[in-house]
Amino acid sequence: MSTRHEHDGPLAALVVGPDAGPTRQPVVLVHGFTQSGRSWLPLAERLAARGHEVVLPDLPGHGRSPADHATLPETADLLAALVEQTVGRPAAAVGYSLGGRCALHVATRHPGTLSRLALIGAHPGLLDPDERAVRRIDDEALAGRLEAEGVAAFLDHWLTVPLFGGFVPDEAEQTIRRGNTVAGLAASLRGSGTGTQEPLWDALSTLAIPLLAMAGERDTKFVTLAERLAGAVPDGRVVVVEGAAHMAHLERPDAVAAIVEEFVA
């Protein structure tokens, strides 16, 4: 069994903890685009059973958090404040995709907030300004499609993009995603899309915490990025999740949970 309570603020969050009180370091699980903190609940319950207090934030424009056009640095500031407000000490973080990019910004902007960082399918930023400009155009087109079609139709399209390798999340996860709003998801694309992100490659060499870079075996682009990420930090390693594409934590939940449990223990 576990305890749960809602945290309200600029970033809403669900906090899951063990019945007997936390005995291990706290963990923050940061979700991807179109998800919410509740997408992590199965992993949060496993970690709580092992004595961790687990914070599940809703990123700007997702879940119960406001539909602000928050940039990645602004989101990192909100996440750092949330860690202080909820657990009051350095936490391990696990971030998937958009959540990984947000967590990387926390690690580089707020040293001391995170004790270690695990990433799943996360990008430190496009180095080529022209590539970033093209990506901003693409994200604006996605935001326009979202506003024209609504959340349900947009998700039908979004979940078929090649990045996800044909994997379709279960009904519970799709229900979580359909609970988001047009305004919130569009604001996230415009404020925190990959095209808006200044690259963090140079800052990685100063990272003074262990970093675990994960990617699904079939997500070849992000396997390469994970290898580069791990090589760019003083204490980094790579884990490739067999049989998975980009959503490795949903495709192979038990395998990813075991990796994360070992890393944060």
CORGIRA-V753325 format. One line per field, one symbol per residue. ss: DSSP state (~ for helix, > for strand, _ for the rest). phi: phi as a letter, one per 30 degrees, with the letter a starting at -180 (. if undefined). burial: I if it has 9 or more other ideal C-beta (glycine too) atoms within 8 Angstrom, else O. A space follows every 10 residues. Layout:
# CORGIRA-V753325
ss = ???
phi = ???
burial = ???
This chain:
# CORGIRA-V753325
ss = _>>>>>>___ __>>>>>>__ ______>>>> ______~~~~ ~~~~~~~~~_ ___>>>>___ __________ _~~~~~~~~~ ~~~~~~____ >>>>>>_~~~ ~~~~~~~~~_ ___>>>>>>> ________~~ ~~~~~~~~~~ ~~~~~~~~~_ ~~~~~~~~__ _~~~______ ~~~~~~~~__ _~~~~~~~~~ ~~_~~~____ ~~~~_____> >>>>>>___~ ~~~~~~~~~~ ~~___>>>>> >______~~~ ~_~~~~~~~~ ~~~~_
phi = .bcbbdccle cdacccbded jdcbddbccc dcdicaeddc eedddddddc jcdbccdcde ibhcdddddd dddddddddd ddeddcciae bdbbbchedd ddddddddcb ejdccabcbb hccdkddded dddddddddd dddddeddcj dddddededc deeciidcdd dddddedddd cedddddded cbdedddddc eddddcdcbd bcccadedcd eddddddded dccdbbbcbc ddiccddedc dbdddddddd edddd
burial = OIIOOIIOIO IIIIIIIIOO OIOOIIIIII IIOIIIIIII IOIIIIIIOI IIIIIIIIII IIIOIOIIOI IIOIIIIIII IIIIOIIOOO IIIIIIIIII IIIIIIIIII OOIIOIIIII IIIIIIOOOO IIIIIIIIII OIIOIIOOOO IOOIIOIIIO OOOIIOIOIO OOIIOIIIOI OIOIIIIIII IIIIIIIOII IOOIOOIOII IIIIIIIOIO OIIOIIIOII OIIOOIOIOI IOOIIIIIII IIIOIIIOII IOIIO
